[in-house]
Amino acid sequence: MSTIALSTYILIWPVIVAVVLFVVGRAFYCEWAEARRDGRSLI
């Protein structure tokens, strides 16, 4: 495997993790905001 391909493969993981964290955080925020608007507990 070439050095560039291996470097790209290793460096893409933080990007994937950041995207997943963003999606989960955004979903949590939307659920939290909806619960707060409705006046109910999130749990």
C-alpha positions as CSV (number, residue, x, y, z in Angstrom):
1,M,0.0,0.0,0.0
2,S,1.4,3.4,-0.9
3,T,2.2,6.0,1.7
4,I,-0.4,8.5,0.4
5,A,-3.2,5.9,0.5
6,L,-2.2,4.7,4.0
7,S,-2.0,8.3,5.3
8,T,-5.4,9.1,3.8
9,Y,-6.9,6.0,5.3
10,I,-5.6,6.9,8.8
11,L,-6.5,10.6,8.5
12,I,-10.0,10.0,7.3
13,W,-11.1,8.4,10.7
14,P,-11.1,11.7,12.6
15,V,-13.3,13.2,9.9
16,I,-15.8,10.3,10.2
17,V,-15.8,10.5,14.0
18,A,-16.5,14.3,13.8
19,V,-19.4,13.8,11.4
20,V,-20.9,11.1,13.5
21,L,-20.5,13.2,16.7
22,F,-22.1,16.2,14.9
23,V,-25.1,14.1,13.8
24,V,-25.6,12.6,17.3
25,G,-25.2,16.1,18.9
26,R,-27.7,17.7,16.5
27,A,-30.3,15.0,17.1
28,F,-29.9,15.3,20.8
29,Y,-30.3,19.1,20.6
30,C,-33.4,18.8,18.5
31,E,-35.0,16.3,20.9
32,W,-34.0,18.5,23.9
33,A,-35.5,21.6,22.3
34,E,-38.7,19.8,21.4
35,A,-39.1,18.4,25.0
36,R,-38.4,21.9,26.4
37,R,-41.1,23.5,24.1
38,D,-43.6,20.8,25.2
39,G,-42.7,21.2,28.8
40,R,-41.8,17.6,29.4
41,S,-38.7,15.8,30.7
42,L,-36.1,14.6,28.3
43,I,-35.6,11.4,30.3
